Amino acid sequence: MQQKKDKGQLIVLSGPSGVGKSTVIAELFSQRSNIYFSVSYTTRQPRVGEQDGVNYNFVDRAEFERMIAAGELLEYAEYVNNYYGTSLKVIQDKLEAGTDVLLDIEVQGAAKVRARCPDALFIFIIPPSFEELSRRLHRRNTDSEDVIAGRLEKARVEFKEIPNYDYLVINDKVSGAVAEIEAILTAAECRVDNRKSILARFA
């Protein structure tokens, strides 16, 4: 039986476009119940099949700028002329209730979270090779060659940020990547700091 935790763990997951983060996250969620996916806010248009409140909370630019001004965001960034950001209140409520919260954000946003939540777990997902990343982006068939070239260039820049992360997970097979993330979360749960309520019984 899983103990109810005193406080949830904040988990930040980053990785280049095309590495397969959404697939890994979906698989992780099918295996763990006590985890909440923080749905980002964005000003970009929904893609085909995306649902408001599921993939993203889609808002217009004026509303997003209101949220920035009101200090309602844990982090936000502007990427390809669109804003992306994370609601602070939703996360705080979930963590206080003992639920783990997973953020899927790029390196700029992750750096901002690190400054405000140093005890979060920072995980970076990489492909087995750069060639494989290029293959995955081409296989998606959603972007032009120019866009793919831009994404690969951005990935090279993002890789330079990896030393700022706690853990590096290689997404060769989805099941392997999920097993590695599971191991990281289990280790974090066993930290003395996270088991103070259990420790109190032995005082």
C-alpha positions in Angstrom: 0.0 0.0 0.0 1.3 3.4 -1.0 1.7 5.9 1.9 0.0 9.2 1.4 2.8 11.6 1.2 3.2 14.8 3.3 4.1 16.8 0.2 4.2 16.1 -3.5 7.3 16.1 -5.5 7.7 18.6 -8.3 9.3 17.0 -11.4 10.6 19.0 -14.3 11.0 17.1 -17.6 12.8 18.7 -20.6 14.1 17.5 -23.9 14.3 18.5 -27.5 11.3 18.6 -29.8 10.9 15.1 -31.4 12.5 13.1 -28.5 9.2 11.5 -27.6 8.4 13.2 -24.4 4.6 13.0 -24.8 4.8 9.3 -25.4 7.0 8.7 -22.4 4.7 10.9 -20.2 1.6 9.0 -21.3 3.2 5.7 -20.5 4.4 7.0 -17.1 0.8 8.1 -16.2 -0.6 4.8 -17.2 1.7 3.2 -14.5 1.5 5.8 -11.7 -1.7 7.1 -10.1 -0.5 9.8 -7.7 0.9 12.2 -10.3 -0.6 15.2 -11.9 0.4 16.6 -15.3 0.6 20.4 -15.2 -1.2 21.6 -18.3 0.6 24.7 -19.6 -1.0 27.9 -20.8 -0.2 29.0 -24.3 -1.2 31.6 -26.8 -0.5 29.4 -29.8 -3.4 27.9 -31.9 -4.5 24.4 -31.1 -3.1 21.7 -33.5 -5.4 19.1 -35.0 -6.7 16.8 -32.3 -5.6 19.0 -29.4 -8.1 19.8 -26.7 -8.3 22.8 -24.5 -7.5 21.9 -20.9 -6.0 18.6 -21.9 -3.0 19.4 -24.1 -2.8 23.0 -23.2 -5.0 25.8 -21.8 -5.4 28.0 -24.8 -5.7 31.7 -24.0 -5.3 34.9 -26.0 -2.3 37.2 -25.7 -4.1 39.7 -23.6 -5.2 37.1 -21.0 -1.6 35.7 -20.9 -0.1 39.1 -20.3 -2.7 39.7 -17.5 -1.5 36.5 -15.8 2.1 37.6 -16.1 1.3 41.0 -14.6 -0.7 39.4 -11.8 2.2 37.1 -10.9 0.1 34.0 -11.5 2.8 32.1 -13.4 5.6 29.9 -12.0 7.5 30.4 -15.2 6.8 31.5 -18.8 8.7 31.9 -22.0 8.1 33.2 -25.5 8.9 30.7 -28.2 8.3 31.2 -31.9 6.1 34.2 -31.2 3.9 32.4 -28.7 3.8 32.5 -24.9 3.9 29.3 -22.9 3.6 29.3 -19.1 2.8 27.3 -15.9 0.2 28.3 -13.3 1.7 28.6 -9.9 -1.5 28.1 -7.8 -2.5 24.8 -9.4 0.9 23.4 -8.7 1.1 24.6 -5.1 -2.4 23.1 -4.4 -1.4 19.7 -5.8 1.9 19.5 -4.0 0.3 20.5 -0.7 -2.2 17.7 -1.1 0.6 15.2 -1.4 0.4 14.7 -5.2 3.4 14.7 -7.5 3.3 17.3 -10.3 5.0 16.8 -13.6 6.0 19.8 -15.8 7.0 19.3 -19.4 8.9 22.5 -20.1 11.8 23.6 -22.2 15.2 24.7 -20.8 14.4 28.4 -20.4 11.4 27.7 -18.3 13.2 25.0 -16.4 15.9 27.5 -15.4 13.2 29.8 -14.0 11.6 26.9 -12.0 15.0 26.0 -10.7 15.5 29.5 -9.3 12.1 29.3 -7.5 11.8 25.6 -6.6 15.4 24.3 -6.0 14.1 21.1 -4.5 12.3 20.0 -7.7 13.7 17.0 -9.6 15.1 18.0 -13.0 15.2 15.3 -15.7 16.4 15.8 -19.3 15.4 13.3 -22.0 17.7 12.7 -24.9 17.4 10.5 -28.0 20.0 7.7 -28.5 21.7 9.9 -31.1 21.4 13.1 -33.0 20.7 11.1 -36.2 17.8 9.4 -34.5 16.3 12.8 -33.4 16.4 13.9 -37.0 14.7 10.7 -38.1 11.9 11.1 -35.5 11.3 14.7 -36.6 11.1 13.7 -40.2 8.8 10.8 -39.4 6.2 13.1 -37.7 5.5 14.6 -41.1 4.2 17.8 -39.5 7.0 20.2 -40.3 8.8 21.6 -43.4 12.6 21.0 -43.8 13.3 24.5 -42.7 11.3 24.0 -39.4 13.1 20.7 -38.8 16.5 22.3 -39.3 15.5 25.0 -36.8 14.4 22.4 -34.3 17.6 20.4 -34.6 19.7 23.6 -34.2 17.6 24.5 -31.1 18.3 20.9 -29.8 22.1 21.5 -30.0 21.6 24.7 -27.9 19.4 22.9 -25.4 21.9 20.0 -25.0 24.4 22.6 -23.6 22.0 23.0 -20.6 22.1 19.3 -19.6 24.7 19.8 -16.9 22.2 22.0 -15.0 19.8 18.9 -14.7 19.9 16.2 -12.0 19.2 13.3 -14.2 19.7 12.3 -17.9 17.3 9.7 -19.4 17.9 8.2 -22.8 14.7 7.5 -24.8 15.8 4.6 -27.0 12.8 2.5 -26.1 9.8 4.1 -24.3 9.6 1.3 -21.7 13.3 1.8 -20.8 12.9 5.6 -20.4 9.8 5.2 -18.3 11.6 2.6 -16.1 14.5 5.1 -15.5 12.1 7.9 -14.6 10.2 5.5 -12.2 13.6 4.7 -10.5 14.3 8.4 -10.1 10.9 9.1 -8.5 11.2 6.1 -6.2 14.7 7.2 -5.0 13.3 10.7 -4.4 10.5 9.3 -2.3 13.0 7.5 -0.1 14.9 10.7 0.8 15.0 11.2 4.6 13.5 14.6 4.1 10.5 13.1 2.3 9.9 10.5 5.0 9.8 12.8 8.1 6.3 11.7 9.0 7.4 8.0 9.0 10.5 8.9 11.1 8.3 10.7 13.6 6.7 7.3 14.6 10.1 6.2 15.9 10.9 9.3 17.9 
